[in-house]
Amino acid sequence: MPVRVVDTATPSSQPSTGQDANAGHPSPPSCSLLSAGRCFAGTQNVSNVQNNEAWKVNVRIHGCDLEQGYLCGTMEALNVPLADTPVVTFWEGEIVDAKNYTFFTGKWEASPEDDIRHWSKFPSFTPLLSQIETDGGKSVDLSNYAHIFMRWKEQYFVNVGVDCGLTIAGFYYVCFSCSDGSISGFYYDPNSSPFQKLELKCTNEKDSGFTFSSYELQ
C-alpha cells in the first residue's frame, strides 16, 4: 500500500489466465506455517528518488485453501507518514500451482514481461525460469517445491477511507519459504515506485504473537 502517485481506480478482479490450466496438477505442498491464524511481521521498503524509508508491516492470514489456490488476510502498516493511525487493508491471494493460477497474472496492468521481471527477483524462481518461458509454467510441478509463489491483491481499506493518501491499485508478487515461514515480496503498480520490497518473518505458533486491534471485515 504505497503512497498514491496517481489516483487510479482499483481494477475489478478477474480469474487469472491460469485458472483452467491443466486441472490434473497437484496442489503446492501443505505447510503448517501457511495457514489461518499465522502472523508475520517485517517491513515494506517504499523508497523512491525523493526519500528512503521502510514501513513496519504486520500480516495475518485469515483463510487458506490450497486446493482452490486461495488465501486471504489483513495487512497493517504501522508508521505511514501521511496517516494518523496504522492503516489496515484486507487482501486476497492467488497461489501459483499451474492448476488454479499460473505465473502469468493476466490482469492488474501486469504484462508477461512484468511477471517474469518480478518473479526473477526471487532466487528460488531461477530454476523454474526456462520452463516458464517455454509453456508459461503449465507443466511445472510445484507440489514438492520448497517455496510457494503467490500474488496478494489488497481489496479495500479496513479502518481508513480511500482518501488516506495511499493506493491499493497494485498487487504483490510473493514468495513464501516452507522451511521457516519467511515471506518476501515486491509490489507492482505502474503508478508507484518500482520493486518496493516486502520482507516478513513468522511471529507466532498460531495462538501466540501479536494481535491486531478489533476490526470488522465486511
N, C-alpha and C positions, 0 to 999 in steps of 0.2 A: 504494500500500500504506500507507494512513494508520493511525494508532493506532486500535486496536479500541475502539469505543464500546459496541456490543452484540455479544455473541458469537453471530454469525449463521452458520449453515451455508452453505457455498457452493452456490448453486443449480446443478442439472445443466444442462449446455449443450444447448440445443435449436436446430434450424435457425431462422434469422430468418424473419420473415413475408415477406421479400422473396426468399427462396431460389428460388421458382418463377416469379418475376415476369418477364415479357417476356424470354424467352430469346434474342431477337434483338438485344438491346442489345450494342454493342461494349464491350470492356474499357476501364478507365481507361488513360491514356497510359502507355506504357512509360517508366520513369525509371531511369537508372543509379544515381541516388542512393538509390533504394528497392530494394535487392537484398541477397541473402545476403552477409554479411560486413561490411556497413556498420555503423559505430559512431556513437553520438551521446552527447553529454554536456550536462548542464544542471542544472536544479533542479526540485523539486516544492514548491510552497508549501503548507504544511499548517497555515496559521494558523487559529485559532478565537478565540473571545471571551476565552480564558484566555491565549493566547500568540501570538507571531508568529515563525514560523521557516520555514526552507526547507531541504530535504534535497538534498544533491548526488546526482545520479542519472546512471547510465550505462546505455545501452541498446545491445544488439547484435542485429541481425536474423540469424536462423539459416536462415530459409526464406521464399520469397516466390513465390506463384503467382497472377499477375494474372487468368488465365483462370478460376480457381476462386474468386477473391476471397479468397484466404487468405494469411496470413503468420504467422510465429511468431518468438519471440526470448526474450531474457532481459533483466531489469531489475535493476539493482544500486543500492540506496540506501546511501549511504556513511556518513552521520552521524546515524543513527537513535538518539535519546536512550535508548530502552529496550533497545537491543541491544548486545551486547558485540562484535559483528562486523558488517561490511557484510551487508545482507540481500539475497539474490538470489532472484528469482522467475522462473518460466517462464510466458510468456503466449502466447496465440493471438489472432490478429486477423481481423476481418471487414472487407473492403474494400467500401465502398459503391459499387455500379456499376449498380444497378437491374436487374441480371441475377441475381446471387447474393444480394445483400443490398441493402435499401433504407435510407433514413434512419430508418425506424422500427424500433426494436430488438425489440420484441415479447417480451421476457424480462428476467431480472435485475431485476425490480421497476421497470422503466422504462416509463412510460406515454407515449403520443404527445406529451402536453404536456411531459413531462420531456425528450423528444427535441428538440422544437422549441426549448425554453428553452436547452438546452445547445448545440445546433448554432448557434443565433443568436449565441452568444458569439464566433463566428469571423466576421470581416468578409467573408471570401471566400464565406460561405454566403448572405449577404444577397441577391445576385441570383437565387438559387435558391428563396427562401422562398415566393414566390407560387405557383410550380409545385408545390412540396412540399405546400402547404396544399390545392391543388386535387385532386391524384391520388396523393399520397404519394410523388411523385418517380418514378413508374413510367415516365414518358415523358421524363425528363431524360437528355440525352446528355452524359456526363462524359468521353467518350473524348479530348477535346482541352482539357479544363479544366486550369487552371494549378495546381490543388490536388487532392489525393487525400484523401478523407474515410474514416476508419476507426473501428472500435471495437477496443480491446485489452482482453482479459479474462485476468487472471492466473489460472493453473490450479493451481499449487502452489508451495510454498517449496522451493528447491533445497538450501540449506545450513543451514537452521534448522528447528525444529519449529513446529507450529501454535500453541504456547504462547508464542511470542516477543513477544506484546503487540501485534502488528499484525494487520490483517484484509485479506483479498483477496476479500471478498464482493462488492465493487463492480466497476466497469469504467471505462475511459477513453473519452471521445469525443475523437478525434484528427483534426487537420488537418495534412497534410504539403504543404510547398511544393516543387513540382517544379523551381523555378528555383534554389534554394540549399540544399535539403535540410533546412531548418529544420522543426521539429515543435512544435506547440502542442497542448495537450490539457486536458481538465477531467475530474476524477474524479467519478463518480456512485455514491453509496451512501446510501440513506435514513438510515442509522445513523451517518454520518460528516459532518464539516463540509462544507458545500456548496461547489462550484466551486473545489476545490483545483486550482491551475493547474500544468501540466507544460510546461516550456519547454526544448527541446533543440536543439543545433546539431550538424551532421555534423562528425566529428572525424578522418576518415581518408579515404584513397583506396583503400579495400578492404584493402590489405595493410599499412597503417601505422596509427598512432594507438594508443590504449590497448588493453589486452587484459585480460580477466578472469583471475582465478585459475582453476585447473582444477577443474571440477565435472562430475559425471556426470549427464546428463539421462536420466531413466527414461522 
